[in-house]
Amino acid sequence: MLKKDLGLFLLILVVGTAVALINPRFLSPINLSNTANLIGLFGIFSLAQAFVIITGGIELSVGSIIALLGVVFVDLISNAGLPWGFALLIVIGIGLLMGLVHGLLVTRVGIQPFVVTLCGLLIYRGIARFYTEDATAGFAFGQNFPTLEWLTTGRTEGVPHSLIAFIIVAGIAAVVLHRSVFGRYLFAVGKNEEAARYSGINTKRVTVAAYMICCGLTAFSAVFIAMYTRSISPSSHGNFYELYAIAAAVLGGCSLRGGEGSIIGVVLGTILLQVLQNLVNLLGIPSSLNFAVMGGVILIGVIADQQLVRYRNRSAQTKKQLLPKPAE
């Protein structure tokens, strides 16, 4: 896994250098600051996706969750007049509840994660549109929340607070995933759920927890994105964000079969995707090709993962053949 992360880091340096040579504006302070802000905004829900993918599942409703909970958060503090801290807790609580429902449908009812989360994608988007009567949700003219705006969209010494939040979440996620018993359980479930169950791990509880973490972090991310955009069109807000999260996770070494992945890898995958999107913008390539770039990245990541697995299997088989046979 360390080799994967190092290779991805070198790729980011190569792509970044190429972009800077093609267009020096890439290294301008304002462009770097804006890119860092987007890395923070998109990175949090990409980390969330990694927890589910490592268990062998997938969460396709990320974008719809961001749209629905973004609308709810704006409504709670703008129209209902709730304190933003209380509204934040409500939104994260709803996100955790969504994750609980997804996890129970997967583990207790036995529905495939793809089907469960695809239904969630459609249901949450529909509820968001119904909630606002298909109108754009936003703040009233002159309405502002200084503390909340500074925490979510402000900058300290030029560093966006969204990036700082992303780094903090990544640090906590790294400890949970790589330094805790729960993290080892996540990898065990993704690698071989049946073997994990026979070894005494409560695989259903671990899977449910992974979906709750994913949707809870996505809810937290929805608040940052809502404050960044300041207005939310429920029909389009957050569209294809789930694909971005999957692309970042796959680029970062998370196998769609489960059982593999690292937080550092997801962080690097998020950075690479934003650098690539920045390259598209600076070269004047139509922004509609962003989706083509993401699709190509996912395809390349999956192909590379399959080739790596084949290489490992061949190496293991070769070593087995070279081992001396036991004397009869």
Beta strands, then each sheet from edge to edge (+ up, - down):
strand 1: 137-138
strand 2: 155-156
strand 3: 159-160
strand 4: 231-232
sheet 1: 1+ 4-
sheet 2: 2+ 3-
end
